[in-house]
């Protein structure tokens, strides 16, 4: 009774042609048995309904069978990780997919899941930008140092004094 109440409370409403969707899970050794239930608008006249589970290594697809008019469900066994879930419904004229959800979004108890797979989080690359900034600053400092060391500065150019025969002479001031 409590499980049914929790499933009703944690149902997610998805855009048409889908209605409410929910999931529950039970521990089975090292795996969890997940039950997914989804409503599909009967006017869509669905030939099939499947659930795609996405994970870092690929995708698994499981069929959902009809329970009643517009209600489909299925049970599958997977490793206990939160996964991205996409529901798909189709008939000969049209195929519709749901927005990306997760097992947690559908109501699976987080205590049954070892880790959380969140495909929408960008990787943290702030360290790479810090090294790039440090390298640019070092390059700029080296360029300024080279400019000061190699520029002629205030020294007048030394010119040779050449006499009429082309010989260089040295003038000494007394």
C-alpha positions in Angstrom: 0.0 0.0 0.0 2.8 2.4 0.9 4.6 1.6 -2.4 1.5 2.4 -4.4 1.1 5.7 -2.5 4.8 6.6 -3.1 4.5 5.8 -6.8 1.5 8.1 -7.1 3.2 10.9 -5.2 6.4 10.7 -7.3 4.8 10.5 -10.7 6.1 12.9 -13.3 3.8 14.4 -15.9 5.5 14.5 -19.4 4.4 16.4 -22.5 1.9 14.9 -24.9 1.4 12.2 -26.1 2.7 11.0 -22.7 0.9 11.5 -19.4 2.2 10.6 -16.0 5.3 8.4 -15.7 6.8 6.8 -12.6 9.4 4.2 -11.6 10.1 2.1 -8.6 12.9 -0.4 -7.8 13.7 -3.2 -5.5 17.2 -4.6 -4.7 18.0 -8.0 -6.3 21.5 -8.9 -5.2 24.0 -6.6 -7.0 21.2 -5.3 -9.3 18.0 -3.5 -9.0 14.7 -4.5 -10.6 13.1 -1.4 -12.0 9.4 -1.1 -12.8 8.5 1.7 -15.2 4.9 2.8 -15.7 3.8 5.4 -18.3 0.5 6.8 -19.6 0.1 7.4 -23.3 -2.8 9.2 -24.9 -5.1 6.5 -26.4 -5.7 8.8 -29.4 -2.1 8.4 -30.4 -2.8 4.7 -31.1 0.6 3.5 -30.1 2.0 0.3 -31.7 4.9 0.2 -29.2 6.3 2.0 -26.1 9.9 1.5 -25.1 12.2 3.0 -22.4 15.8 3.9 -23.3 18.3 3.9 -20.4 21.4 5.9 -21.2 24.7 5.5 -19.5 28.4 6.4 -20.2 28.9 3.2 -22.1 25.9 3.4 -24.4 22.2 2.7 -24.3 19.9 -0.1 -23.3 16.3 -0.3 -24.6 13.5 -2.2 -22.9 9.9 -2.7 -24.2 6.9 -1.7 -22.2 3.7 -3.7 -22.5 0.1 -2.5 -22.3 -1.7 -2.8 -18.9 -4.9 -1.0 -19.6 -6.2 1.6 -22.0 -3.3 4.0 -22.4 -1.1 2.5 -19.6 2.1 0.7 -20.3 4.7 -0.8 -17.9 7.7 -3.0 -17.9 10.3 -4.5 -15.5 14.0 -4.8 -16.2 17.1 -5.5 -14.1 20.1 -3.2 -14.2 23.1 -2.2 -12.1 22.1 0.3 -9.4 23.2 3.6 -10.9 21.0 6.6 -11.7 20.6 6.7 -15.4 19.2 9.1 -18.0 15.8 7.8 -19.2 14.0 8.6 -22.5 10.6 7.2 -23.3 9.6 6.5 -26.9 6.2 5.8 -28.4 5.5 5.1 -32.0 3.0 4.1 -34.7 3.4 3.8 -38.5 2.9 7.5 -39.0 4.8 9.0 -36.1 7.4 8.5 -33.4 7.5 10.7 -30.2 10.2 10.8 -27.5 10.0 12.3 -24.1 12.4 14.8 -22.6 15.4 13.3 -20.8 14.6 12.3 -17.3 16.4 10.2 -14.7 15.5 7.2 -12.5 15.5 9.6 -9.6 13.1 12.0 -11.4 10.7 9.0 -12.0 10.7 8.1 -8.3 13.3 5.5 -7.7 14.6 5.6 -4.1 18.1 7.2 -4.0 19.2 4.8 -1.3 19.1 2.0 -3.9 21.5 3.8 -6.2 25.3 3.8 -5.7 26.1 6.9 -7.7 24.3 9.6 -9.6 24.8 9.9 -13.4 24.1 13.4 -14.5 24.8 13.9 -18.2 23.8 17.6 -18.1 26.7 18.8 -15.9 29.7 20.3 -17.9 33.2 19.1 -16.9 35.2 21.3 -14.6 37.9 22.8 -16.8 38.9 25.8 -14.6 42.4 24.4 -14.0 43.1 24.4 -17.7 42.2 28.1 -18.0 44.5 29.0 -15.0 47.4 27.3 -16.7 46.7 29.1 -20.0 46.6 32.5 -18.1 49.9 31.7 -16.3 51.5 30.8 -19.7 50.3 34.0 -21.3 51.6 36.1 -18.4 55.0 34.3 -18.6 55.2 34.9 -22.3 54.4 38.6 -21.9 57.0 39.0 -19.2 59.6 37.4 -21.4 58.8 39.7 -24.3 59.1 42.8 -22.1 62.4 41.6 -20.7 63.8 40.9 -24.2 62.7 44.4 -25.4 64.6 46.1 -22.5 67.7 44.0 -23.0 67.9 44.2 -26.7 66.8 47.8 -27.4 69.6 50.3 -28.2 68.5 52.6 -25.4 70.4 56.0 -25.1 73.8 54.9 -26.5 74.9 56.9 -29.6 75.9 54.7 -32.5 79.6 54.2 -32.9 80.7 55.3 -36.3 84.1 54.6 -37.8 85.9 57.6 -39.2 87.3 56.8 -42.6 89.9 59.0 -44.3 90.0 59.7 -48.0 91.9 56.5 -48.8 89.3 54.3 -47.1 91.5 53.6 -44.1 89.9 53.7 -40.7 91.5 56.1 -38.3 91.0 56.5 -34.6 90.5 60.0 -33.2 91.7 60.5 -29.7 90.5 63.5 -27.8 92.9 65.1 -25.4 
